[in-house]
Amino acid sequence: MNSSRRQFLARTAAGAAVLGGGTFASTSLSVAALKPTRITALTDVTVIDVATGHRDRHQTVLISGDRIIGVGRIPVPRGAVELNLPGKYVIPGLADMHVHSLGDERVSPPLYLANGLTTVREMSGQNPMLYDWRDRIAAGTLLGPRMVVASNIIDGDPTLWDPNLIQVIVVDDADSARAAVRRVKSEGADFVKVYSRLSRESWRAIIDEARKVGLTVHGHGPDQVSSKEVSNAGQRSIEHIHSLGLAVSTREAEVRRMLLEITVPTGDYNSWFRQLHPIEWIAANTYSPSRAADVFGTLRRNLTRVTPTLTMHNVLDQIDYTQLDPSLAKYLSEESIGTYDYVIQNLYAANRTAEEISHQRQMWAWRQRFVRELLAHDVPILAGTDTGTPYSVPGFALHEELAHLVDAGATPRQALYAATVEPAKFLGSETGAVQPRKIADLVVLDADPLTDIRNTRRIHTVVTRGRVIGPAQREQLLSDVEAAVKEPPTTATLAAGGCCGTHRTT
């Protein structure tokens, strides 16, 4: 890695120790300008019940403060602000359940909202700025989606991370694992993020200590732990398809042993990626329907959520056939785009044979079939993108994920469920439905997403905690981001490539 690129990654990924001498507006569209009115009425809309797929036409949705107070063919109270929206469709606000935000507060938060995302789950809290964003959004002083923020990543010794790029918490026994959990609790984490190279002893200590201090555990399935054990012990989510693919192979013991035998020089992610690929290839070609029924049944019964992150897999499985959408490049800084290109070319694409390239592309088709099997076994799915990995753009990536889920075999309703109802259940939040007493997190669409999932991109209006972002305000959010990414990076900024783009994935 050249020195300038390493310096950029180190500076941005680790985050600034000092966030600067003050705060600045995330956008020219201020929070104060979007203060909820006493009552807002969305009239003549079609309300979609994502849980059932029902469409209720010619409805009125009444909002007071940050809550929905009425839905139906009901009168508009005197003095209410009425938004007459014939032909529009109202769905719950969307959630991206696996993100690593980019840029400063002028970039990711407004991009999320402009795309209808009213909730995001940040999957690494290595930068204190994320906790700052979360708290200011909750307090109403920063415009952005509800944020649930992970701990710093806890990994085994040796970790997969280059310490020159990102500092993770490395633990090598039960005592250090428990201490790590207590530390991230004190730092303000909403949950514990676990990683691939944890030993079974350390991972089980994390599960136990997290329960004692009132935190849940989300993350990778550790290499030394079976997926059934992960689920039965109470880890609440499994991110990506890697570990699950091994769990349903007739050669699981062999491929796990191979995985543990991988050795990688510090920072040589290309070597890691190339050594991992043949192991996944074996697992993919030894898929066992009976083992899958057993493992997936365990996940279903325990309500262990799976976040497939197909958007990430699509890029890394098909490096030679994917690229940044040219129409979205204007929302990323030149530094971010350059880092994405560097990561792809040097950490993933380098040194591969023609056979490896062919196998990788076939792995993408296998992952789609794998998600189809998860759906067939009613495993609860969370829509998550791994935004931060190459070529993903905050907010926009979720719409790609929904399309990938449908291409894999989900119905449009199932895909929407994974981005609305299931996240609300998982987080225990009063969102995920257009119903009285729910939080007023809503998206108004120009076309029916149950007919075509691509219609989630046809956003007219976004409502976040009762604040209405109409078409003009939404365009302003996007314009402000476009301007912000042309400016020099601030001291307080997050990495292009998040905490995933510099190696296998997080």
N, C-alpha and C positions, 0 to 999 in steps of 0.2 A: 504494500500500500504506500503510495507516495505521501510525503510528509504533509503537504497542504490538505489532502483529503483526510488523512488521519487526524490532523488538528481540528478540521471542521467537525468530524464525527465525535471526537472527544469533547469538543466544546459544547456541541449541541445535545448530544445524547446524555451526557452526564448532567447537563443543566447548569445554570449559573448558581454559584453559592449565594450570591446576593441578587435579588430580583430588580434592583434599581432603586432610585431614590424616591419613587412614587409610583402611582398607577396611571394608566392612560386609557381612554375610551377604546373599547374593542372595535368600535365601528362608529360612523357618524350617525347611525340610527341608535339613539340612546335608549337605555332602559326606561328612563323617565317618560320618554315620548310614547312608550308602549304600555303605560300604566293601565291596568284593567279598568274598564268603566263599571258603573254600578251594575248594569245588566246589558249584555250583548245578546242579540238574537240572530242566529243563522237560520234563514227561512227558506222554505220550498226546496230543501235538500233531500237527497236519498242517503239515509243512514245505513251503513253496513255493519251488521253484527258478525264480527270475524269468528266468534266461537261457533256460530251455527251456519253462517253463509247467507242468512236472510237479508233481504234488501227492503227497507221500509221507506216508501216514497212520500214526497210532499210533507216532510217533517220539519219541525222547528226545534232547534237546539238552543236552550237558554243557558247563558253563562253569567255567573255573578262572582266577582273576585276571581279566585283560581279554581272554582268548582263549576261543574255542570249541575244546574238546578232543575232542569226539565227537558224532556225529549218526547216529542209526539206531535199530534195535530192539535196544538194548544195555542191560545192567544198570546200575542206579544204585549207584555206589560207596557203601560204608558211610561214614556220617558226612556225606554230602552233604545240602544243604538241597534238599528236593524240592518243586517246585511242580507239582501235578497239574492239568493244564489240558485236560481232554477237550473236544472240540468247538472248540478254538481253533486259529488259523492263525498261523504264524510266518513273517515276511518279514524281509529285511535292513532295518536302519535307513534312514530316508529322508533325502534330501539336497535342500535348496533351494539351487540354484546361482546365484541372483541375489537378494541381499537387501541392504537398507539398514536396519539395526536401529533400533528406536525406544526411547526412554526410557533408564533407567539399567539397571544389571545385574540389577535385580529384575523387569524386564519382559520383554525379548526372550529372553534365554537360557532362562528357565523355560518361556516359551510355546513355544519351539521344541521342547524336550524333551517337554513334555506332549502335543504333537502328533506325536510319533514321529520328529522330525527330530534325527538324531545328527550331521549334518554341514551346515554352511552355508558358502557363499562370499560374503563381504562384498565388494561391488563398488565401494567407495570407502573409502580409508583416511585420509580427511581429519581424522579425530579420533584422537589417540593412544590414547584409551581403548579402541578396538577391539583394538589390539595388546596392551594390558594384559589385556583379557578373554581373548584367544586364549592368551596365555602362562599365565595362571592356570588356565584350563580344562585345558591340557595338563599342568600341574604337579599337577592334582588339588586345587586350593584354591578353585576356583569351579565350581559345577555348571552345565554348559551343553554344547552340542554342539561337536564339533570345528569350529574356525573357520579358514578360509583367507581371508586378508585382503589386499585390493588395496592398491596404492599410492594416494597422492593422485592424483586425475584429472589427466592430462596432456592439455592441449588446445592448439589453435592460437591465433594472435593475429589478430583479437579473439576471445576466448572467448565462449561462450554464457552464461556464468555472471555473475551480478551479484556483484561482489566484496564487497558489503555483506552478502551471505548466506553464501557459501561461497568459500573461497580454493582455487583450483586452480593448478596449475603451468602457466603459459603459456609456450610456446616458439615461436620464429619462424624458426629455422634449425637446421641439423644440429648445430652446436656446443652450442646451448642444450638441444636435445633429448637429446643424449648426457649432458650435465651433469645433466639432470633424472633420467635413469635411474640414474646413480651416486648421486644424492641419495636417491631412494626406496629404493635398495638399502641404504644406510646407515641409513635410518630404520626398517628392519625389514619392508618389504613382502614378501609372498609372491609377488607377480606385479605386472606393470605394467598399469595400466588406461589405455587410450587412448580418445580421444574424437573427436567428429565433425569439428571444424574444423581438425584438423591438416593441414598441407601434406604433399604426398607426400614432399618432401625430409626434413621433420622425422620423419614416421612411419617412413620407411625407416631413418633413423638410430637411432630408438628400437628397432626390430627388431634391428638389428645390435648395438647396445650392450647390450641386454638379454641377447642370446646370450653376449656376452663376460663379463658379470658373473653369469651363471647364473640369470637370471629368464626366465619366459615372459611373453608378451604376450596379454592378453585385452581385449575391449571392443567399441566401436562400429566399424563399417566407416567410415573417414573419407570425407568427401564427395568428396575429390579422387582416391580410390583405388577401383578396381573390386573387386568381391568376389572375382574369380579371383586378382587380384594379392594381396589380403589373405591368401587361403588359400595361395597358392604361396610367399609370403614367410615363412610360418610363424606368423602370428598364430593362436593356438590356439582362440579362440572368437569368434563374432560374436553380439553381443547384440541382441535385438529383430528385427523384420522390416523396419524402415525401409530400410536400405541394400540388403538383398537384393531387396526389391520393385523398386527401381530397376534392379538388375543384370539382371533378366529381362524388361525392357521392350524392345519394338522401338524405342522412342524414348529409349534410355538416355542417349545423348550430350546430347540436348536437356534431359531432366529434370535431369541432373547440372549442366548449365550454369545452369539456372533455380535450382537449389539454391544454387549458389555466388554467385548474384546477390542472394540475400536479404540485406537490411540491417535490423537491429533496434536501436532505441535501447536503451541499457543498462537491463536489468530489464523490458523490455516483452515478456513472454513470450506474452501474448495475441496480439500482432502476429506473433511468430515462429510460433506454432501455426497461425494463420490463413493465413500465407503458405506454410507447409509443406503444408497440406492439399490445395490444388489440384495440387501437384506429385505427391503420392502418388496422387491420383485419376487423373491421366493415366497413371501407371505401372501402376496396377491395371487400367486398361481397355485396356492395350496389352501384356498378358502374352503372352509367346511360349513355347510348349511346347519349341521347339527350343533357344532360349537357356537355358531352365530346365534342360533335360537336360545342356547343356554346363556351366553354372555348378554345378549340384548334383552332377554327376559329379566335378568338381574338388574340391568340399568332401568328398565321400565318400572319394575316393582319398587325400586329404591328412589325413583324420580331423579336419577342422576342425569343431568342434562349433557347433551353433546353439542358442541359448537363446531360444525364441520369446516368453517372458513374456506369454502370452495373458491372464493375470490383469490386467496393466497395460493392455494394448490393449483389453480388454473394457470397462474403465471409461472410458478416454479416448475411445474410439470411440463410446460410448453414454452420454455424460455425462447426458443427460436421462432415461435409463432405468435407471440404476444408483444404488445407495446403500449406505451402511454397513449390514451385517447387524445388526439391532437386538439380536439375542441375543449379539453379540460386543462391543457398545459398552462393556460393563463392563470389558473388558481394555485400554481406552485411556483416557488422561487427558482431561479436558474440553479442555485446551489442544491436545492432539493432534487431537481431533475438530474443534475450531474451526478449526484450521489446514487440515485436510483440506477442510472446507467452503469456507474462504476460497480455497484454491487452485483448487478446481473452479469456483466461481462467478466469480472474478476473473481467473484466468489461462487458463482453458480455455473456459468457457461464455459469456463476455461477447462481445457485439457480433456474434454469428453470425446469418446469414440462415437462413430456413427451408430453402433449398437446401443450405446447408452442413450443417445438422443431418441432413438426409436422406442426404447423401453420407457423412457420418461413420458413420452406422448401417450403410450398405451396405459400408463399409470393414471393419467387424467381420466380416461374412459372408465377405468376400474373404480376410481374414487366416486364417480357419479353413480355407478351401480351399487357401490357400498352405501351411499346415502339413501338410495332407493330401498335397500334392505333395512336400514334403520327405520325408515318411514313405515315399511310394511310390518315391522315388529312393534310399532307404536312407541319407539324410543323418543322421549321428549327432546325436541331440537330447538336450539337458540340460533337465531340469525346473527352471524358475526363475520366480519370481513378480514380481520387482521390488518386493518388500515395501518399503514406505516411500512408494510412490505412493498417492494417495487411496483410502481405504476398505479397504486391505489390512491385515490383522491378523497379526502375526508367527506363524508356525507354521500357523495355520488357513488361510492363503492357499495353502499348497502343495496342500492337498486340493482347493481350487478349481481350481488349475492342472491337476491330474491329471484332473479332470472336464472341463475345457476341452479337454485333449488328446484325450480319448475322444470328446467331441462333434465335434472336428475330424476324426476318422477313425482315431485310434489304437485298437488293442485295449487292454483293461485291462492285459494283460501288457506291451505296448509302453510304455504310460504309466508303469507301475511300473519298467520297465527304465531309463527316462529319469531316474528319481529314486533309483535304487539302483546297478545294474550300470554304467551309463555314467558317472556321476560318479566311481565308484571307479576306473574305467579312466583317466578324464581326470586325476584327481588322483594316480594311482599309489598309492592307499591300499589297505590290506589289509582292505577292507570290501566291502559289496555282495553278499555271498552268505552263506548259512547252511551253512558248511562248516568242518571241522576246520582249525585254524591261523589262521582269519580272526579279526579283532577282533570281540569280542562286542558288536556294535551291532545290536540286534534290535527288532522291534515284534511284539507278540502281539495279534492281532485277534480279535474275537468272530465275524466272518463272513468269507467267502471274497472277497478283492478281485478275483480273476480272474473271478468271476461278475458282480460289480458294483463298479466302481471306487470308488463312494461308501462301500464298506465299509472303506476305509482310515481313515475317521473313527471307526470303532467300535473304539477302542483300549482294550485291557484292561491291558496292561503294556508298559513300555518298558525296554530294557536298553541302557545306554550305557557302553561300555568295561567291561563286566562288572557294573556297578552296576544293580541291579534296582529299578525304579520301579513298584511295584505299584499297584493301583487306588486305595488310600487315599492313597499318596504322590502320585500324579498329581493327585488332587483337591486335595491340599494345595498343590501347585505353583500350580494355577489360582486357588485362594482367596487365596494370598499375592499374586499379581499383581493380583487384583481390589482388594485392600487397598492395595497400593503405589501404584496409579494415582490413588487418592483423596488421597494425600499431596502436599504441595508438591514441585515438582521439585527434585532435588538440584543442586548445582553442576555435577557431572559427568553430563551427560545428552545424549542424541542427539535429533535433530530429528524431530518429527512431519512426515511427508513425506520423511524421509530426505534423500538428495541428489538425488532424482528429482522430488519432488512440486512443486518450485518452477519447473519449466519443462518442456520437451518430454519428456524422460525421460533417465535415465542407465542 
